[in-house]
């Protein structure tokens, strides 16, 4: 079970930025800083692809509404990435069945992804882009920091990841009313555009 904390942490981080997780783990393994990273993540083609996709996400994730579209596309990608990374880590370590590790990594990635996507929907109700940029930068730095920390202190990193996950869920619940208001306003704007296109005008109050 020694690899479980790293699997859990990488799963949480994959739900936030899967490409950064693959890139960082691959770099740590390729440079010899750890023996826990499987060869599949250290391959040059994997590192190049992860680096390019990470740069794409770094840009898209900081643009209001574009980030929500990006999150929607990655609702499937991030949990799969968390499951695959978890299974590979378990296969490299041999102390946890691949299927169990994949389930832990994938489910944790899904939960953290839902927290991220929901939080972004709430942030996008604000017209200014600075909150998106600040939040995205904080997420990138957080993923980099916790993955780096997990390589050398996996148990402590898992505790931090678990705490962040719980806090994220609590914050998302608090923000849910704001998200619902955002959806209602968007639906209202669509209806107003539809009525305007049809030439229907609402009577004055």
N, C-alpha and C positions, 0 to 999 in steps of 0.2 A: 504493500500500500504506500510505499515511500514516494511514488510518483503522483499520487492523487492530488496533493496540494498544487503542484505545478499544472496538472491537467485542469483543475478548477480555476486557477488564476488565468491560464491561457484562454479558457472558455469565456470567462468574464470579459477579458480584453478583446477577444475575437468579436464579441457582440458590439463592441464600440468601434474597433478598427481592425478587421481581420488581416488586412494586408500588412499593417504595421507589425502584427504579431508574427506572421510568417517571415517577414524580412528580418526582424530583430533576432528571432530564434535561429534563423539560418546564419546570420552573421556571427552570433555567439558560438555556434557550432563550428563554423568554418574557420574561425580564428583560434579555436582550441581552448576557449574559455570554459567550456563545459563539455562533458561527454554524454549528457542526457538528450541532446538533440539528434534525431535520426538523420541519416545521410540524405534522405529524400528532400529534406528542407534545406540542405546545404548546397544543392546542385546550382550551378551558375544560372541555368535557364529559369529555375524557380525564383532565385534571388532577383534576377532582372525583371521578371514579370511582376513580382510582388512590389519592387521598387517603382515601376511605372504606374501600377494601379494605385499604390499609396499616394503618389503625386497627384493623380487624378482625383482621388478622394479628398486630399488636402485642399484642393481648389473647390470642388463641388460642395464640400461640407461646410463651406463658409459663405455660401450664397443663399439668401433667404428663399424658401420654397423649392429651390433646386435641391437643397439638402434633404427635404422631405421626400422628393421624388427618388433621390439616390437611396434613401433609407428604405423606401418601398421595394425597390429593385433588390435590395440586399436582405430582405426579410428571409429569403431562402438561403442566400449565399453565406451569410455570417454564421448561422447555426451549423450549416454543413461544414464550413471551415473549422469551427470549434470542435466538431465531432471528429473530423479527420486529423486535426493536430493532436487532439487527445488520444486517439487510437495509435497514432504514430509514436507519441511519447511513451505510451504504455508498451508498445511493441519493442521500443528501444531499451526500456528499463526491464521489462519482463516480470514486474512485480504486481501487475494488475491486468486482467483480461482486456483485450482490445475493445470488445463490445461494450463492457462496462465503462471504460474510459471514454469511448465515443459518446455514450449516453450522457455522462457527466459533462463533458465538454460541450456537446451540442445543446443540451437543455440550459446550461448556464449561459451560453452565448445567446440563446433565444430570449431568455429573460432580460439580459442586459441590453440586447438590441431593442426590445420593446420599450424599455425604460428610456433609452436614447431617442428612439423615434417619437415617442409620446412627448418627451420634454421638448424636442425640436418643434413639434406642432404648436406647443404653447408659446415658445419663444417667437415663432413666426407671426404671432398675432401683433407683435410690435413692429412698427413700420421701419425702424432704423436697423441697419445691418450689423452694427457694432456688437450687439449681444451675440449674434451668430458667430462672428469671428472670435470673440473672446471665449465662448463656450467650446467651439471646435478646437481652438488652440489648447485649451485646458484639457480636453479629452485626449488630444495627441500626446501632450506631455505626460498625462496620467498613464496612458498605455505604455509609453516608453519607460517611464519610471518604474511601474509595477512589474513589467516583464523583466527588466534589468535586475530589480530587487529579487524577483522570484527565482532567478537562476542561482543565486547564492543563498537566499533565505526563503525557500519555498513555503514553509509553514506560516511564517509571519506574513508573507505576501498574500497567502490564501485568506488569512484573517482580515487583512485590509480589503481585499477584493469582496469578501462576503459582507463586510460592513458597508462598503460603497454600494453594493447591490441592494441591500436593505434600505439604506438611505435614499437611493434612487427611486425605489418603489414607493416609499413614503412621500417623497416630493411629487412624484407623478400623480398619486392620489389627490394631493392638495391642489395640483394644477388641473385636475380633470374638469373642474367647472369652467376654467378658462378655455380649455380645449373645446368643450361643448359650445361655448359662446362663439368661438372662432368658426366652428362648423355651421352654426345657425346663420352667422353673418354671411358666410360664403354661399350658403344655399339661398339666402335672401337676395344677394347680388345676382346670382344666376337667374332667379325668377324675375328680377327687375329687368335684366337684359333681355330675357325671353319676351316679356310683355312689351318692352320698347321695340324690339324687332317686329313684333306682331302689330304694332301701332296702337296698343291698348294703353290708355293713361288712367291712372288711379284718380278718383275724384278728390279734390282738396278737402282737408279736414274742416 
